[in-house]
Structures are given as structure tokens and as C-alpha cells.
Amino acid sequence: MITTAEWWVLTVVMAPALLFQWYLFYAFFTAQKRLNKSNVHQNLPVSLIVCARNELENLQKNLPKWVSQKYPELEVIVVNDRSWDDSRFYLEEQASQHSNLKIVTVPDNDNYWAGKKLALTLGIKAAKHDIVLLTDADCAPASEYWVQHMMKGYTDPSVEIVLGYGRYQNEKGLLNLIIRMETLHTAWQYLTAAWAGWPFMGVGRNLSYRKELFFKNKGFYKHMHIASGDDDLFINEVATRQNTQVVIHPEAVTVSIPKKTWAEYIYQRRRHFSTSSHYRTGSKIFLASYQVSRLVIWTVTVLSLALLSMGNTWFAIPFGLGTAYFVKRWWALIKLGKLGGEGKLGWWYPVLSAIIFAVQLRIWLQNVIIGVPKGWKKT
């Protein structure tokens, strides 16, 4: 028979975990109210930067969408990162047709600092505007007002970083569903953290910051030896409660092409997972608190259900609190999915959460056992 003291132990263990997670819910839902009331139209000059390596097909598909954004002062910079396909010829042709398009080429003989960070640094250096907006070659803007929405994040001069959401194209199959759900869950982590005042990362598919901030902090200098991290490591280094804003709206997202095979997906996620060990101590504490609090709530809820079924009615309270948390989290992901243009994706959370956890565990173990992938593109 479980004693009252043991019941209190379970409840006290669960309480801090619930408080932490409920604070994130509070940050999300209060931020959503602010987003609904925001009508800021800054029209600040902006340079859109895209790094491309052998991305001819994606450039042909997405470049027209970038240069035709409904925004008064937009410069589009494509950095040709030593491509050996016909990207160069296509870009030169398009540059002759679009006055707002600039081409930057990474020298073939530059062996000092390879990888996307060099390409991105050259693109930022070439930008004529202080605000830069970043995306990838395979990312299509969800609307012709994407840039306009993202620039609404610069509500005042103190804002130096605007975090956006980049979703993946909806396709058939379990892998696509898992990729999209994991992306939504990752967005929940970094967006709610920013709303709560603890920004720790952004995604290069949809991210904006000031050129001055980049060079004032010496760009990627501190982590240029790491293949990944052109988005999250830099943001982790410079983002603060005061200088970071979030923009999420169905028209403010980018849509990327998801991986087609499990091998490609696992490789991509292994590379992304490798950067978190280089985060600031405060960010590591946040992420650890996030994961541990979820584990505690899961464990106490399941244990309470088992004890409740044995006639220990006191455990209806921790079980009820845990159930309320799961329902609230489910509802929050549904809402976030709609804001990100994901439709009904959030409804799949209860079904996919265990599968995603197993996949993430496998990726982490693979990185520990055989090491971290190198290079920003596998081919």
C-alpha cells in the first residue's frame, strides 16, 4: 500500500516539471495574442542571401519566387559555392534580367575555410543592406509576402534577430510524416524558448539578423572548425531576451523539400544533433530541463495510472495533472502547426511521439559510437 508520504514525494517531484512546461505554454499563448494584434509595417531594406552548391534545379524553381517578393527594397544575393553543374550560367542569365539580383562566387582555389560558413560570410559581406534574411536553395517562400511578414519582427531598433519557421513539403509516407512532426516539435522548442526569454537557436531555412551584429561578433570565427552551426551556433552565441523576436504566420514560412530515404534523413539529423554540445551553458541547462521535465511528467503519470488502477485513489491528482499537461501540449502543437501552415499535422503528435523519440535516440547513439558527420552537404 502506498503511503501519503510517498504520494507527496511523487507530487513534489512532478510539480517543478509541470511549472517549467506550463511556463512555456504561457509564453506561447501570450505571444500568440501579441502576434494577432501586430500590424507593424517597417519596410526596412533587406538583403536575402541564399547559398547554393550544385542546386540548379532548385534555383530554377525558387529564384523567380525570391526576386518577385512583394517588398519595396529587396536585394537577392545567391552565393555560388563552387558548383560544378550549370548553376553559374543560369545565375548569370537571371542576373542580367533582374536588377535586384547579385551573384557572389566562392573561389575554387580557396582551401583555407571550406563549407557553407565561408559561402554565407561572403554573401553577408556583399550585402548592401544591414538586415539580412537567410534561406536555403531548396526553400520556397510560402507566399509572395514572406519577406514582408519577416520584416515585421523588427519592431524597434533594439531587435537584431528575427526567428522564423521553415516547414517541409507535405508528401505521402511515414518518413515524411515523421520529418514534419519532428520539425514542428523542434520549432516548439526554440520558438517557445525565445518567447519565454531564453532564445538559443534558429534555422537557416528562415532566419534574419543584422549584418552589424554578425561582424561585431566576428561571424562564425568561434566555431568555424565545426561543419554545422551556421544558424544555431551563431544565434546561440548572440541571441538575448532583448534583441530577439519571433515571426510565425502561414505566409511567413518557407517550404523545403524533405529527404526521401531514411539514410538521408538520419545523416541530416546526425549533423544537426552534433552542434548542441557547443551551446552556451544556459542553453544546455534549458534543453536539459526541457527533456528531464517531460520525462518526469511521463514517468509520474504512467506510475500514477498504475497505482490508481490498484485502488490508490490519491494518485488521481498527479495522474490528472499529467493528463492535463498532455492535452495542453497536444493542443499547443495543433495551434503552432496551423500558424506554420502545417494544417492538421499537430493531431498526429500522440501517435508519432514515441517513434520520434526512438529515432532521436538512435541518432544520438550513432553520433556517440561512430562520430559526427563532416561537411555541410553529403555530396
N, C-alpha and C positions, 0 to 999 in steps of 0.2 A: 504493500500500500504506500502510495506517495504521500509524504507529509506536507503540511502547509509551508514549512521552511523550504522544502525542495521546489514547491510551486513558485515561491517567491524568487528563488535563485534563477529559475528559467525566465521569469518575467523581467527581472532586473537585467539579465544578460541580453534579452531581446530589446529592451527599452532604448538603449543608445543606438542600436542598429536601426530601429524604426524612426527615431528622431532624425538621424542623418538622412535616410531615404526620403522622409516626408519633407524635409527642408528642400530637397531637390524638386519634389513635386510643387512645393510652394513657389520656388524660383521660376519654374516653368509656367505655371498657370498665371502668375502675376505678370510675367514677361509677355505672355500671350495677350493680355489685356492692353499692355502698352503698345504692342505691335498693331493691334486693331485700331488704336487711336492715332497712330503716327501718319502724318501727311507731309513729311519733310520732302522738299524738292530742292536739292542743293545744286544739281547740275555742275558739279565740280569737274574740271578737266581730268581725264583719266587715261592711262596707257594700259591697254590689255596686252598681256605677254603670254605667248604660247611657245613652249619648247617642243621641237619635233625631230625625231630621228627615224628616217625611213617610214614616214607617215603619209605618203602621197594620197592614198585612198581616203584617209580621214580628213586630210587638208581639203581635198576636192569637195568633200561633203559638208564640212563645217566652216571653212573660211568665209564663204558667202554669208553665213549666218552671223559671223563675228563683225564683218565690216558693215553690215546693214542694220546694226542695232539702232534703235530709235533713241539716240543720245546726241546732244548738240556738239560736244567736243570730245571725241574719242579717237585715240591713236591705237592702231593694232600693230603689234610687233610679233613677228614669227622668227624664232631663233632656229636656224637650220643647223642641227647638231651633227655635223659630219655624216650626213645621209649619203648613201650610195645608190638610192633609187632616183627617180626623176623629180623629186621634190623641188630641187633647185630651179629647174626650168619652169615648173608650174608657178612657183612663187614669184619668179622674175616677171612672168607674163601677167600675173594678177597685180603686182606692184605697179605695173605700167597703166593699169586700168583703175586703180583705187588710190586716190591721193592720201588717204589716211592709213595706208599700209606700208610698213617699213620692214625690211628683211635684214636680219643680223646673222652672220655666218661664223660658226666656230672654226678656227683654223685647223686643217687636217694635221699639221705638224706640231700641234700643242699637246705635249705629253706630260706637262707638269701637273695638271689637275684635271683628270678626266671625269666624266659623269655629268648628270643633269645640273648639279650645283654651279658648274662653270658656265653652262649654257644660260642658266637663269640669271646669273650675275651679270653676264654680258648684256642680256636683254634689259635688265633693270638699269644698268649704266647708260644704255642707249635711249631710255625713255625720256621724253621731253617734259612729261608731267610728274608732279610729286606723288600723286596717288597712282599706284599700280594695281591692276586686277589680274589674277593668275587663273589659268585653267590649263587643261591638257588637250593634246591634239585630238583625242577621241571623244572629247566632251562637247556636246551640242547644247547651246542655251535653250532652256525650256520655252522661252518666248523672246520676242524682239525687244522686250522691256527688261531683260535680265540686268544689263548694266545700270539702268535707271534705278531699279529696285536695290541693287547692291550699294549704290552710292547714297541711298537714304540712311545708311548706317553712320555716315559722317555727320552726326547731329550737331557737333561743335568742334572747335579746333583741338580739343584735348583728345579726340578719338584718333588713334593711329592705326588700328587694326579692325577689320570687319570680317567676321567668320560667316561663311555661307554653307549651304548643304549641297552635296553632289550625289545624286542617286544613280542607280543603274537601270538600264533598259529592261522593261518587263518582257520576259520570254518564257517559253514553256520549260518545264522540268524542275526537279528538286534542287539541283545545284543553283539555278537562277534564283529560286525562292530563298535559299539559304544565304546567298550573296547579298541579296537585297535586304533581308531581315537583319543580317549582321551589320550591314552598313547603317541601317536605321538605329540599331542598338548603339553602335559607335557614336553616331550623331547625338543620341540621347546623352551619352556620357560627356562629350566635350561641349555641347551646347548648354546643357543644364549647369555644368561646372562654370561656364562663362557667365551665365545669368546669375549664378549664386555668388559670383565674385572671385572664382578660382580658375581663370582660363589657363589651359595647359596645352592645347594643340589646335590645329586647323587642318583642313585638307586642301591640297594643291589643286584639286579639281574646281574649287570655288573659294577663293581667298583673296583678300585685298589688304594692303597696308601702304604706308607712306615710304617713298624712296628715301627720304631723310632718315627715317627710323632704321632702315636697312643698313645704310652706310655709317650711321652714327654708332651702330653696334657691330661694325666690321663684318656685316653679312654672315656668311657661313664659315668664317675663319675658325671658330672654336670647334667645329665638327666637320670640317671639310674632308677628313680622313674616313668618314662614315658614308657609305654609298647612299643610304636613305636619309630622310630627315630634312629635305629641302623645305617641307611645310611644317611638320610638327616640332622638330627640334628648334628651328628658328623662333617659331611662335612661343614655344615653351620658355625660351630664353628671355623674350622681350615683352610678353603679354602681362598686363596688370589689370586689376579691377577697374582702374580709372581710364585706361587707354583702349579698351576692347569693347566692341559692340557685336551684336548678332543680327543677321537678317535672314529670315526664312519665310518664304511665300511661294506658292505654286509656280509663279512666273519668275522667281529669283533663283531657281535651282539650275544645275547643269545635269545633263543626262549622258552617262558613259556607256560604252559597250562592255558588258560583263565577260569574264573568262568563260570559255566554252568547255573546258575539261577540268577535272578535279586536280590534275597535276599542275596546270597553270595557276589555278586558284590557290592551291597550297603554297606554291612558290611565292606568289604575290603576298600572301598573308604572312609567310615566314619573314619576308623582307621588312614588312611594316611592323611586325611584332618586335623586331630587333632593336628598334630605336628607343623604346620606353625605358630601357636600363640607363639611358643617358639623360633622363629628365631631371629637373630640379628636385631637391629633397621634398619640398612642399607638394609637388605634383605626384611624386611617388606615394606620399602619405595619403593624398586624396584617393588615388587609384586603389591603394591597399584597403583603405576604409570602405570604399565603394564595394569592392569584391567581398571583403570579410563580412560587411553588414548584410549583404544579400545572402551569403552562405549561412550566417547566424539565423536570419529570418526563416529561410528554408528549413533548416535543421530543427529549430524550435517548433515551427508549425507542424511539421510531419510528426515529431515526437509527441506534441500535444494531441494530435489526432489519434495516435496510437493509444495514448493514456486515457483519452476521453472515451474511446471505444471500450476500455476496460472498466468504465464506471467512475472514473475520476473527474467529476463534473467541474472541479475548479479549473481544469485546463481548457474549458470552453473560452475563457478570456484570452489567453495567448493564442489559441487557435483562431479566434475571431479577429484578433488584431492582425495576425499573419494573413488571413484570408482577405481582410480589407486592404492590406498592402498590395497583394497580388492583383486584386480587381482594379485598384487605383493605378498601378503600373501598367496594366493592360490598357486601360482607358487612355492613359497619357501617351502610350506608344501609338494608339489609334489616332489620337489628335495630332501628334507630331508627324505621323505618316501623311495625313491629309494636308498639313502645312507644307510638307515636302513634295507634294504631288504624287504620293505613293498610293492613293486610293484606299483600298481595303487591306493593305499589307499588314497593318498592325493587328488585325484579327487573327493572324496566324501565330502570334507570339507564343501562346501556351503550347502549341504543337511543336514548334521548332526550337524552343529554348534549350531543351535537353540535347538535341542534335548539335546545335551550335556550340554548346559547352564542350561536347566530346571532340568536335573538330578543333576548337581552340586549344584544348589540352594536348591533342596530337601534334599541333603545330609547335607549341611551346617545347614539348619533349624532343621533337626533331631538331629544333634550334639548339637545345642543350647538348644533344648527343653528337650531331654531325656538324654543327656550326651554322653561322649566319650566311645567307646568300650575299654575293657581291655583285655590284653593278646595278644601274637603275633600269636597265632593260635586259631581259634574258637573252635576247638575240640581237 
